[in-house]
């Protein structure tokens, strides 16, 4: 789960933009990497070959040191094709994907909920119609737009990331078990500059950057994250946050050493190519628009990658489920009679029995697909 959720936790931080460029040799992106906390992309990524160097060649699975054995679980099903997916590229570029969109109602209160992806592709937002008409109409009707984090909070995020995630001197080798450090060295063996930089990071931040690297290699671009596209067309104020910067920071700074090791070990348990394939599968499921199916895929992936089921469950609780409950409480507080609220949160927060939609139902809302 952590690998997929990281895509949601990408957020633009100028400080990390420099890290990303150095770490990944320019991987075609001036990314605003965001780890932890945030989520609204503020970076502009160019596809490989559009001015930047391509990402380093990933090692083959057979050459890498053996990863710890994981529990046997059913294979993750292949991502379905998007609803009514056209075959012609020109047609695909003119029709917006379905996307996970829901309407929650309680008496005379209405909340529109859109599941977002914080990095996507240009074809996901056609110029003539960036979102389906029902989504655009809901946005027009809404008095308030809410993201996970307000755009104003993003401005101050980079200092906190540096404070809590970066050391003055190399600290990562001393904070990792020797076997895990050797696996990280192997992953970055063709990029010594990246290895030098990542040594100055704490394990949770190192894990997020490894995951971000693989996400970018999948072709997803933060410029086309859903929040960035919503901001392009939303002309009213305000845009508010469902949680604070401190809330999001604590999701990672509150991890103990073993949980941070688990997070990094999951990132390294697959080859970069396998992680890229998972990111593309996540993207396809998001386009299809079924939050519950996405949640089931995410749960199966979490079980497949878990090195320690107990630690993996602890990560899910701190990074995903605890925030789901906070989001649902905040949405209920913000919803007012006859003042529709539009909420855009990472799609992996929505579905399943512990997702935001289920928590809204527990709070008395009826929830239906939009």
Secondary structure, DSSP 4 states (H G I P E B T S, - for coil): -HHHHHGGG----HHHHHHHHHHTTTTTEE-----SS------EEPPTTSSSPPPPPPPPTTTSPPPPP----PPPPPPPPPTT--SSHHHHTTS-----EEEEEETTEEEEEEEE-SSB-GGGSBTTBSS-HHHHHHHHH-SEEEESS-HHHHHTHHHHHHHHHB-SS--HHHHS-HHHHHHHHHHTTT-HHHHHHHTTB-HHHHHHHHHHHHHHHTT-BGGG-HHHHHHHH--SS-EEESS-HHHHHHHHHT--HHHHHHHHHHHHSS-HHHHHHHHHHHHHHHHHT-HHHHHHHHHHHHHHH-SSHHHHHHHHIIIIIHHHHHHHHHHHHH-BTTB-EEEEEEGGGTSSTTSHHHHHHHTT-EEEE-
